[in-house]
Amino acid sequence: MADVLEQASVLAIVEGLGPGERWHRAATFIEEARSAARLIARDWTGMPDDSQHPTAEKLVGQITPADVEHYAALIGQLQSEEIYLTTVLDEDYPSNLREIYNRPPFLFYRGQLGAELTRSVAVVGSRDASPEGLGRARSLATELASRGVTVLSGLARGIDTAAHSATLDAGGRTVAVMGTGIRRIYPAENAGLAQRILDGGGSLVSQFWPDSPPSKTSFPVRNVVMSGMAIGTLVVEATSTSGAKMQARLALQHGKRLLLVEELVALEEWAQRYARRPGATVVRTADDVVELLDEEVTAGSEQLTFL
């Protein structure tokens, strides 16, 4: 069971950083210290290096016990709404996400989060997708779901909606990584889809404060989490200015599999360039995707055995 004091302390530290700071640096520091509450109490015993003490002092700033109490009360309020929290100090923080350098300090979520997303793929693409692209997204998601693959996407219009919906129609599990706070559904027209995801045993996940509205920066930031939570990203249809192209880049930076649909590579110059990069593969069918995902799962298991 999560320690509410520690969770509230994580929130207090992150809030004190302000919106312009890089939260993932705080995530790393908190993990290394192994306690946010001790940091706020100016107890540096958990830190591996004395030289980090000035950074720790700056990190906790002017945080008071009242600040921590405020966030503990918020956590309780959210739980009454069936909204939950996991932080980098908690065992249920997604293991795939923990591996990337720019992981968020916390996630708010509804539904069944699941720390392990061993066989998972993020299916992404344009909001203004073509009928052919939507059809490919539905077909691929359907086949992936039938093979027990968890499908992640971003709850946006277009490819995201097609991927979530087809996964649910096939009886599969899907996770929506949101570009807004967990209390907001964007676009509003997908409120019903969001509920279907929860009813189907999936989850809604957000790294933003619960009431955060959509913004130009929130969706690119969201792509970091989506890439991190999956073991690979499948790009179905995207132009050179699409957020899906950004996620393709992030997947490679994170050391994840990048899977590019054959038709996308034939049409888009950026996809042709990315297809030549280490870690990228052009795929034709869901079988191609599953084979590559299972190679990653096997490699990960062998690495764990070796360690």
C-alpha angles and dihedrals in degrees: 000000000000119000106241092201091056093044092049090048091053090052092048092052094048093046089052091057094065127221096288096061126093104251094195090068088058089049091056093046094049091049092050091049089048091214133060092189092058090050091055089048089053090242104146097179094110095058118099096216131044090212088071094066096091090050090049091051090052092046096056092042113167098341113152134194087256090061091053091047089052092056093043087057090048091052090052092049092050092050089056085058091049091252115135138191135220125183136190087265093059127090092226094059103121109269095214090053092049089063097064122087096229099048117150120250092237146004130211113209147174124209128009110342102178118199091226121063094167098158103035139131133187110228110202142165147128126330089218094051124170120245088252092052092049090050092051091048091052093046095048094045091049092052093044092051091050088056094052097257117147110230119214123193140152106256090240126135120275121018094011093055092046092050095048094044096047092048091053093045088055092051093251134137122257135181124207114211103201131215091206137052116292092252092059128071115205124221092028090217088070095062090104091049090051090054091048089054090054093044089051094058096261130116146236113225132191134173091195131091109278098256098037113139124222115275140172091260100041096070097053088048089050089057090063091060093044092052091045097050094052128063090225143010122228114200111201104175129351141147124224090266096048123116086232089068088054090052089051088058091046092051090057092045089052093051091247128139114269112206118191120192111238094236091053092054091049092055107034126063092203090056091050089055093046092048089066094055123101110264095029124110133181110228132195104182142019087256088063090052095048092048091054093045091051090051088057092048091050093047090050092050092049091050092051090049091050093049 
